Amino acid sequence: MKNIIIERREFIAKVGGMAAFTAMSADAVADEIEHQLENKMAQAEAQETPAAPAENNSNRRRNSEFRRGGGRLFRVKGDLPPMPDKPTLIDFFKYRFTNNRHCFLTAQNALDTGQPERNVMASLLHDCSQTLCVADHGYWGGQLFEPYVDERISWAIRYHQALRFFADTDAGYEYPEMYNRIFGNDFVPEDYIFQDYEMVRNHKWYMEARLITVNDQYGFIEGTEVSLDPFIDIIGRNFKEPEEGLGYDSSPSAHMWRTLINPDRAL
């Protein structure tokens, strides 16, 4: 097993050159770093959504190579497998979420170090929203899961995004050396990242979000076998599955689940 690294020159080339790199926000760069790490760690699993049967045309794209939107599901080529009529969270892990390996590894560290189930759950879900929207994925993720989990879980998912730019050695989180290589040693995050960090740093739930960043450091290790199996019972105890199925329960985030179910819907 080994940790993966990306060099600055390699990173800039993959995002389209220096002009494209300088136009990216810090948050977008950090998300792209994770994306490139995941691709290096398991290229075959970066697009792990199973292929749909040839006769299924319900989600076929029309006159476009890529799906609408910025999330990773929109970059998956080919038809998507059909979803059950009343899809559960596990169904989304099976058929829609695109970065499962990283999330499983992150949650496995929480499990192995004896963290409470809500922290395991937050780590399991922390990057799932990147399937839908990469930009500001922590905020999207907090909103996506908020109706179905303990409020500390959705809060932690929302704010882990800002905390990753700030070290806390007492908690076991070092500022990623890769950020220095990519951003440079004099990098300063955007104002809203600073503002949220200051708020979270003084919040009673600070460690809920901080533990995600600690566990996240173990989410980029090659050669480790992972699956959803160790988390099935934890999901059952910590996720409120709607009877109607995710996307059809009229929750504030139901539209986000429907987008994941059928990203080819024209309107």
FENVENBEL-V566245 format. One record per backbone hydrogen bond with DSSP energy under -0.5 kcal/mol. CO is the residue of the C=O (numbers start at 1). NH is the residue of the N-H. If there is no record, write none. Layout:
BEGIN
[[CO/NH] [CO/NH]]
END
This chain:
BEGIN
[[2/222] [7/11] [8/12] [9/13] [10/14] [11/15] [12/17] [13/16] [17/21] [18/22] [19/23] [20/24] [21/24] [25/29] [26/30] [27/31] [28/32] [29/33] [30/34] [31/35] [32/36] [33/37] [34/38] [35/39] [36/40] [37/41] [38/42] [42/45] [42/46] [43/46] [43/47] [45/48] [50/81] [53/56] [55/57] [57/60] [61/63] [71/74] [72/75] [73/76] [74/67] [79/52] [84/87] [87/246] [88/92] [89/93] [90/94] [91/95] [92/96] [92/97] [94/50] [99/103] [100/104] [101/105] [102/106] [103/107] [104/108] [105/109] [106/110] [107/111] [108/112] [109/113] [110/115] [111/114] [116/119] [116/120] [117/121] [118/122] [119/123] [120/124] [121/125] [122/126] [125/128] [125/129] [127/130] [128/131] [129/132] [129/133] [130/72] [131/73] [132/71] [134/137] [136/139] [136/140] [137/141] [138/142] [139/143] [140/144] [141/145] [142/146] [145/148] [145/149] [146/149] [148/240] [150/153] [150/154] [151/155] [152/156] [153/157] [154/158] [155/159] [156/160] [157/161] [159/162] [159/163] [160/164] [162/165] [163/166] [168/171] [168/172] [168/173] [172/174] [173/168] [176/179] [176/180] [177/181] [178/182] [179/183] [179/184] [180/184] [184/187] [190/193] [190/194] [191/195] [192/196] [193/197] [194/198] [195/199] [196/200] [197/201] [198/202] [199/202] [200/203] [203/206] [205/208] [205/209] [206/209] [206/210] [207/211] [208/212] [209/212] [209/213] [210/214] [211/215] [212/216] [213/217] [214/217] [215/218] [216/219] [220/4] [220/222] [221/224] [223/225] [228/231] [229/232] [231/235] [232/236] [233/237] [234/238] [235/239] [239/241] [242/245] [245/248] [251/254] [253/256] [253/257] [254/258] [255/259] [256/260] [257/261] [258/262] [262/265]]
END
